[in-house]
Amino acid sequence: MAIVDEVVALQSETLAAIEAAADSAALEQVRVAVLGKSGSLTAYLRGMGSVPQEERAEVGKTVNTVRGVVEEALASRKAALDAAELAASMDASAVDVTLPGRVQQMGTRHLINGIIDEISEIFLGLGYSVAKGPEVETEYYNFNALNAPEDHPSRGLADTFYVVDRSNDAHKHVKGESGVLLRTQTSPVQARVMEAQKPPIYIISPGKVYRRDVADPSHLPQFHQIEGLVVDEGITFGDLKGTLEYLCKQIFGEERKTRFRAHYFPFTEPSAEVDVSCGICHGEGCRFCKGTGWLEILGCGMVDPNVYGYAGIDPEKYSGFAFGMGVERIACLKYNVPDLRMLVEGDMRFLRQF
Ligand code: DAH
């Protein structure tokens, strides 16, 4: 075969190889094999000297043309392969923006805080404000300033968590030197507010209280109370009744009745416990109300003149009432929860209902 024909055949072989190269590495191999230092086309250029005189011009021209054609084919194939490789790598690392996101689990307000907020709103609407007191309280404010007798059983180490026990100390009655405890009731806030503020006083005070009880369906060692205190001129038991009746209807519904039973608390005189009619049997008597038709919801009374004495308020000029309720108990009565412990166990299936 004439040299020119060989070169033309090389061109078509090379173009076929270029077309068949599957990736840029394979294409580079084709380039080196044809146009590299010892490539097949390069060999024809180098060997021009040995081509017979009469063929030389035509062979030279053909080799150059073939080189141009091959270079062009290499460049266009390389561009195509590069584009395909870029597209493939972009596909491989792509983020699918149409996938749905991961849903964050949202918490909800706990039922206990819900009840505290609900009752606070009711009293804020009546013009009360919210007062705060310490959970680590002195024995003086928790008991003495509330007229609790020295031998009151709840002062005992078996009922109350003491931080500092001064029960054998001669100074135990002195305000600044009494024992320190986890408050057993929110009532000490009454004493603190009366010391700090002159009447008229209209406050509520929600917060945690602690007692040395083992948790069972109706007891928790830590729970919440809401205290209330009103001191003003001309306040009567009628005001107390009206206020608490309004409260019960707001919490439990218009159709619920209330009743006041005489009771004893050291810091109120007279004192009463308030019951609300049972929401399950509507007063007939059932298991929930233990057959009585009534559910006890709070303690209350007219502020004892002795308590005014500790706070330096003139009992001839002012009178007032106080009340205290257990928040967990109200939550359970409102939603027919049979066991206080369900409120603190953190079972989401239970808590999500509120
Ligand atoms: N502190 C009382 C208790 O924990 C509840 C109570 C009763 C509060 C009568 C009062 C009240 O303010 O007047 O059992």
Residues whose N, C-alpha, C, O or C-beta is under 5 A from the ligand:
A	BS01	DAH	T184 Q185 S187 G228 F265 T268 G299 C300 G301 A322 F323 G324
